[in-house]
Amino acid sequence: MISVGIDSGSATTKAVLVIDGRIAANNIRPTGFDFLSAAKNGYEDALTNAGIDKKDVNGIYATGYGRNSIKFADKAVSEITAHTMGVYHLYPAVNGIIDIGGQDSKIISVSDGKVTDFLMNDKCAAGTGKFLEYTAKALEVPIEELGSLALVSKEPASITSMCTVFAESEVISLRARGFKKEDIAAGLIESIARRVAVMVRQVGLKQNVAFVGGVAKNAGIKVFLEKELNISLYVPPEPQITGALGAALYGVSKKVK
């Protein structure tokens, strides 16, 4: 059974090829302007990496922001369902998921691999990858280094605004007032952790929680979130592909039935 899942996100497109329930290949690439082209190229690269011919693929399943643009997919799967199936496959004990991507945040409550509740913030970029991108630019720090920089701080700056535009202005103001870069970075990440923690508590997650999405690669956010929630978070080796993995596994479950 060969199934491919494609997670068409606002910032990146992920493709995962699954053979008999095992990840055989994955691909992550910028989405750019054309959702369909990014998905097609990611799909073809995953096939090449796994040494699989298109004719041997049993199904293609799309999820994510641009899922309805993936015309060659057999079916579109909701992001909530896809992430839940992907994370549950990796961590069967999980009962909650924090997913922070490029433009939205999702908190999902899980029981025996099924969604029991969820909360989604897709109206504002606050606390998402886009928020980090803009504020890192204002700090003149590569986004990949923002988390490690924050962990050096002894005294995080106070960031009062979670609006991307206003937070960027606040960062510039703090720099002008002589605050250290690491203290501003820590303040930004601490403010994100607090915002996400509020959503987590609303859904009622308390333990066995996984942290996925592109923002999960930021070590600083993981540390600050764990401190805010007073729990340890599961973070997959590649936290960006859980949606694509779940979409592929969805296909497997339907074919098996």
C-alpha positions as CSV (number, residue, x, y, z in Angstrom):
1,M,0.0,0.0,0.0
2,I,1.6,3.2,-1.2
3,S,0.0,6.5,-0.2
4,V,1.1,10.1,-0.5
5,G,0.0,13.0,1.7
6,I,0.5,16.6,0.7
7,D,0.2,19.4,3.2
8,S,-0.2,22.7,1.2
9,G,0.6,25.4,3.7
10,S,0.8,29.1,3.3
11,A,4.6,29.2,3.8
12,T,5.7,25.6,3.0
13,T,4.4,22.6,1.2
14,K,5.2,19.2,2.6
15,A,4.9,15.8,0.9
16,V,5.1,12.4,2.7
17,L,5.2,9.1,1.0
18,V,4.1,6.1,3.1
19,I,4.6,2.5,2.2
20,D,2.6,0.0,4.4
21,G,2.3,2.6,7.2
22,R,6.0,3.5,7.2
23,I,7.4,6.9,6.1
24,A,9.5,6.1,3.0
25,A,10.3,9.7,1.9
26,N,9.3,13.3,2.6
27,N,9.9,16.7,1.0
28,I,9.6,20.2,2.3
29,R,9.7,23.3,0.1
30,P,8.5,26.9,0.0
31,T,5.0,27.2,-1.3
32,G,5.5,30.5,-3.1
33,F,2.7,31.9,-5.2
34,D,1.6,28.7,-7.0
35,F,0.2,26.1,-4.6
36,L,-0.3,23.5,-7.3
37,S,3.2,23.7,-8.7
38,A,4.8,23.5,-5.2
39,A,2.6,20.4,-4.5
40,K,3.4,18.8,-7.8
41,N,7.2,19.3,-7.4
42,G,7.1,18.1,-3.8
43,Y,5.2,15.0,-4.8
44,E,7.5,14.2,-7.6
45,D,10.6,14.7,-5.4
46,A,9.2,12.4,-2.8
47,L,8.6,9.7,-5.4
48,T,12.2,10.1,-6.7
49,N,13.6,9.9,-3.2
50,A,11.7,6.7,-2.5
51,G,12.4,5.2,-5.9
52,I,8.7,4.8,-6.6
53,D,6.9,5.2,-10.0
54,K,3.7,7.2,-10.2
55,K,1.7,4.2,-11.4
56,D,2.5,2.4,-8.2
57,V,0.9,5.0,-6.0
58,N,-2.5,3.9,-4.6
59,G,-3.7,7.3,-3.5
60,I,-2.8,11.0,-3.1
61,Y,-4.4,13.0,-0.2
62,A,-4.2,16.8,0.2
63,T,-4.5,18.8,3.4
64,G,-3.6,22.3,4.5
65,Y,-4.4,25.9,3.5
66,G,-4.2,25.2,-0.2
67,R,-5.6,21.7,-0.3
68,N,-8.4,22.5,-2.7
69,S,-5.8,23.8,-5.2
70,I,-4.2,20.3,-5.5
71,K,-6.2,19.1,-8.4
72,F,-4.3,15.8,-8.9
73,A,-5.2,14.7,-5.3
74,D,-7.8,12.0,-4.9
75,K,-9.3,13.6,-1.8
76,A,-8.9,16.7,0.4
77,V,-8.6,16.1,4.2
78,S,-9.2,18.6,6.9
79,E,-6.1,19.9,8.7
80,I,-7.4,19.0,12.1
81,T,-7.9,15.3,11.0
82,A,-4.6,15.1,9.2
83,H,-2.5,16.5,12.1
84,T,-4.3,14.3,14.6
85,M,-3.7,11.1,12.5
86,G,-0.1,12.0,11.9
87,V,0.8,12.9,15.5
88,Y,-1.1,9.9,16.9
89,H,0.9,7.6,14.6
90,L,4.1,8.9,16.1
91,Y,2.9,9.3,19.7
92,P,0.0,6.9,20.5
93,A,-0.2,8.2,24.1
94,V,-0.8,11.8,23.0
95,N,-4.0,13.5,24.1
96,G,-3.3,17.0,22.8
97,I,-1.6,18.8,19.9
98,I,-0.2,22.3,19.6
99,D,0.3,23.1,15.9
100,I,1.8,26.5,15.0
101,G,2.4,27.1,11.3
102,G,3.1,30.0,9.0
103,Q,-0.2,31.9,9.4
104,D,-2.4,30.1,12.0
105,S,-2.3,28.2,15.3
106,K,-4.4,25.1,16.2
107,I,-4.9,23.5,19.6
108,I,-6.4,20.0,19.3
109,S,-7.7,17.7,22.0
110,V,-7.3,14.0,21.2
111,S,-8.7,10.8,22.7
112,D,-7.6,7.4,21.3
113,G,-6.6,9.1,18.1
114,K,-9.9,10.9,17.6
115,V,-10.5,14.7,17.8
116,T,-12.6,15.6,20.8
117,D,-12.2,19.4,20.6
118,F,-10.1,22.1,18.9
119,L,-9.4,25.8,18.9
120,M,-8.1,27.6,15.9
121,N,-6.6,31.1,15.4
122,D,-6.6,31.8,11.7
123,K,-7.8,35.4,11.7
124,C,-4.5,37.0,13.0
125,A,-0.8,36.2,12.4
126,A,0.0,36.8,16.1
127,G,2.3,34.0,17.4
128,T,2.7,32.3,14.1
129,G,5.7,31.8,11.8
130,K,4.8,35.1,10.0
131,F,4.9,36.9,13.3
132,L,8.4,35.5,14.1
133,E,9.5,36.3,10.6
134,Y,8.6,40.0,10.9
135,T,9.9,40.5,14.4
136,A,13.2,38.7,13.6
137,K,13.7,41.0,10.6
138,A,13.1,44.0,12.9
139,L,15.8,42.6,15.3
140,E,18.1,42.0,12.3
141,V,18.5,38.3,13.4
142,P,18.1,35.3,11.1
143,I,14.8,33.6,12.1
144,E,16.6,30.3,12.6
145,E,18.7,31.9,15.4
146,L,15.8,33.7,17.2
147,G,15.0,30.8,19.6
148,S,18.6,30.2,20.7
149,L,19.2,33.9,21.1
150,A,16.2,34.1,23.4
151,L,17.5,31.3,25.6
152,V,20.6,33.4,26.4
153,S,18.5,36.2,28.0
154,K,18.5,36.7,31.7
155,E,15.8,39.4,31.7
156,P,13.2,39.2,28.9
157,A,11.8,42.5,27.7
158,S,8.1,43.2,28.1
159,I,6.3,42.9,24.8
160,T,2.8,44.3,25.1
161,S,1.5,43.9,21.6
162,M,0.8,40.6,19.8
163,C,-0.3,42.4,16.6
164,T,2.4,41.6,14.0
165,V,2.6,45.2,12.8
166,F,2.6,46.8,16.2
167,A,5.0,44.2,17.7
168,E,7.5,45.0,14.9
169,S,7.3,48.7,15.9
170,E,7.7,47.8,19.5
171,V,10.8,45.8,18.8
172,I,12.3,48.8,17.0
173,S,11.4,51.1,19.9
174,L,13.0,48.7,22.4
175,R,16.2,48.6,20.3
176,A,16.3,52.4,20.3
177,R,16.0,52.4,24.1
178,G,19.0,50.2,24.4
179,F,17.5,46.8,25.2
180,K,19.7,43.8,24.3
181,K,18.7,41.7,21.3
182,E,18.5,38.6,23.4
183,D,16.2,40.2,25.9
184,I,13.9,41.4,23.1
185,A,13.9,38.0,21.5
186,A,13.0,36.4,24.8
187,G,10.2,38.9,25.4
188,L,8.8,38.1,22.0
189,I,8.9,34.3,22.5
190,E,7.6,34.6,26.0
191,S,4.6,36.6,24.7
192,I,3.9,33.9,22.1
193,A,4.1,31.2,24.8
194,R,1.7,33.0,27.0
195,R,-0.8,33.5,24.1
196,V,-0.6,29.8,23.1
197,A,-0.9,28.7,26.7
198,V,-4.2,30.6,27.0
199,M,-5.6,28.6,24.0
200,V,-4.2,25.3,25.5
201,R,-6.0,25.9,28.8
202,Q,-9.2,26.8,27.0
203,V,-9.2,23.4,25.3
204,G,-8.2,21.7,28.6
205,L,-4.9,20.1,27.7
206,K,-2.8,19.1,30.7
207,Q,-0.4,16.3,29.7
208,N,0.9,14.1,26.8
209,V,0.9,17.1,24.4
210,A,2.8,17.2,21.1
211,F,4.1,20.4,19.6
212,V,4.2,20.4,15.8
213,G,4.4,22.8,12.8
214,G,7.2,24.9,11.5
215,V,7.4,27.0,14.7
216,A,8.1,23.9,16.7
217,K,11.6,24.0,15.2
218,N,12.2,27.1,17.4
219,A,13.9,25.7,20.5
220,G,13.2,28.9,22.5
221,I,9.4,28.6,22.0
222,K,9.4,24.9,23.1
223,V,11.3,25.9,26.3
224,F,9.1,28.9,27.1
225,L,5.9,26.9,26.4
226,E,7.0,24.1,28.6
227,K,7.7,26.6,31.4
228,E,4.4,28.3,30.9
229,L,2.4,25.1,30.8
230,N,4.5,23.2,33.4
231,I,4.7,20.1,31.1
232,S,7.1,18.4,28.7
233,L,6.2,18.6,25.1
234,Y,6.6,15.8,22.5
235,V,8.4,17.3,19.4
236,P,8.8,15.0,16.4
237,P,12.3,14.9,14.7
238,E,10.6,16.7,11.7
239,P,7.6,18.6,13.2
240,Q,6.6,20.1,9.9
241,I,5.4,16.9,8.2
242,T,2.8,15.6,10.6
243,G,-0.1,17.0,8.5
244,A,1.2,15.4,5.3
245,L,1.9,12.2,7.2
246,G,-1.7,12.2,8.6
247,A,-3.1,12.8,5.1
248,A,-1.2,9.8,3.7
249,L,-2.3,7.6,6.7
250,Y,-5.9,8.8,6.1
251,G,-5.6,7.3,2.6
252,V,-4.2,4.1,4.0
253,S,-7.1,3.8,6.5
254,K,-9.7,4.3,3.8
255,K,-8.1,1.8,1.4
256,V,-7.8,-0.8,4.1
257,K,-11.4,-0.5,5.0
